[in-house]
Amino acid sequence: MKTDDKIIGGYSRINFKEVKAGANIYSIDGRTLEEFTGLDFQTWRESWDKKYK
């Protein structure tokens, strides 16, 4: 992602037809969700749902 020609974030993933929840997704610097947030996918998802739903 970028805005005003500055990179502000992003992620990459392998292009598969089916991706398991939270699998194969990395931050722009190559860290996994767990490395980036310190949370496993399920815990992160519950936190996100609570905050944004």
MODELLER restraints for C-alpha pairs under 7 A, 6 or more apart:
rsr = mdl.restraints
at = mdl.atoms
rsr.add(forms.Gaussian(group=physical.xy_distance, feature=features.Distance(at['CA:1:A'], at['CA:7:A']), mean=6.00, stdev=0.5))
rsr.add(forms.Gaussian(group=physical.xy_distance, feature=features.Distance(at['CA:1:A'], at['CA:8:A']), mean=5.89, stdev=0.5))
rsr.add(forms.Gaussian(group=physical.xy_distance, feature=features.Distance(at['CA:1:A'], at['CA:9:A']), mean=5.24, stdev=0.5))
rsr.add(forms.Gaussian(group=physical.xy_distance, feature=features.Distance(at['CA:1:A'], at['CA:10:A']), mean=5.09, stdev=0.5))
rsr.add(forms.Gaussian(group=physical.xy_distance, feature=features.Distance(at['CA:2:A'], at['CA:8:A']), mean=5.25, stdev=0.5))
rsr.add(forms.Gaussian(group=physical.xy_distance, feature=features.Distance(at['CA:2:A'], at['CA:9:A']), mean=6.91, stdev=0.5))
rsr.add(forms.Gaussian(group=physical.xy_distance, feature=features.Distance(at['CA:9:A'], at['CA:28:A']), mean=6.65, stdev=0.5))
rsr.add(forms.Gaussian(group=physical.xy_distance, feature=features.Distance(at['CA:10:A'], at['CA:27:A']), mean=6.27, stdev=0.5))
rsr.add(forms.Gaussian(group=physical.xy_distance, feature=features.Distance(at['CA:10:A'], at['CA:28:A']), mean=5.35, stdev=0.5))
rsr.add(forms.Gaussian(group=physical.xy_distance, feature=features.Distance(at['CA:11:A'], at['CA:25:A']), mean=6.66, stdev=0.5))
rsr.add(forms.Gaussian(group=physical.xy_distance, feature=features.Distance(at['CA:11:A'], at['CA:26:A']), mean=5.40, stdev=0.5))
rsr.add(forms.Gaussian(group=physical.xy_distance, feature=features.Distance(at['CA:11:A'], at['CA:27:A']), mean=4.49, stdev=0.5))
rsr.add(forms.Gaussian(group=physical.xy_distance, feature=features.Distance(at['CA:11:A'], at['CA:28:A']), mean=4.94, stdev=0.5))
rsr.add(forms.Gaussian(group=physical.xy_distance, feature=features.Distance(at['CA:12:A'], at['CA:25:A']), mean=5.76, stdev=0.5))
rsr.add(forms.Gaussian(group=physical.xy_distance, feature=features.Distance(at['CA:12:A'], at['CA:26:A']), mean=5.42, stdev=0.5))
rsr.add(forms.Gaussian(group=physical.xy_distance, feature=features.Distance(at['CA:12:A'], at['CA:27:A']), mean=6.60, stdev=0.5))
rsr.add(forms.Gaussian(group=physical.xy_distance, feature=features.Distance(at['CA:12:A'], at['CA:28:A']), mean=6.66, stdev=0.5))
rsr.add(forms.Gaussian(group=physical.xy_distance, feature=features.Distance(at['CA:13:A'], at['CA:24:A']), mean=5.36, stdev=0.5))
rsr.add(forms.Gaussian(group=physical.xy_distance, feature=features.Distance(at['CA:13:A'], at['CA:25:A']), mean=4.57, stdev=0.5))
rsr.add(forms.Gaussian(group=physical.xy_distance, feature=features.Distance(at['CA:13:A'], at['CA:26:A']), mean=6.35, stdev=0.5))
rsr.add(forms.Gaussian(group=physical.xy_distance, feature=features.Distance(at['CA:14:A'], at['CA:24:A']), mean=6.21, stdev=0.5))
rsr.add(forms.Gaussian(group=physical.xy_distance, feature=features.Distance(at['CA:22:A'], at['CA:41:A']), mean=5.67, stdev=0.5))
rsr.add(forms.Gaussian(group=physical.xy_distance, feature=features.Distance(at['CA:25:A'], at['CA:32:A']), mean=6.45, stdev=0.5))
rsr.add(forms.Gaussian(group=physical.xy_distance, feature=features.Distance(at['CA:26:A'], at['CA:32:A']), mean=4.65, stdev=0.5))
rsr.add(forms.Gaussian(group=physical.xy_distance, feature=features.Distance(at['CA:26:A'], at['CA:33:A']), mean=6.51, stdev=0.5))
rsr.add(forms.Gaussian(group=physical.xy_distance, feature=features.Distance(at['CA:34:A'], at['CA:40:A']), mean=5.20, stdev=0.5))
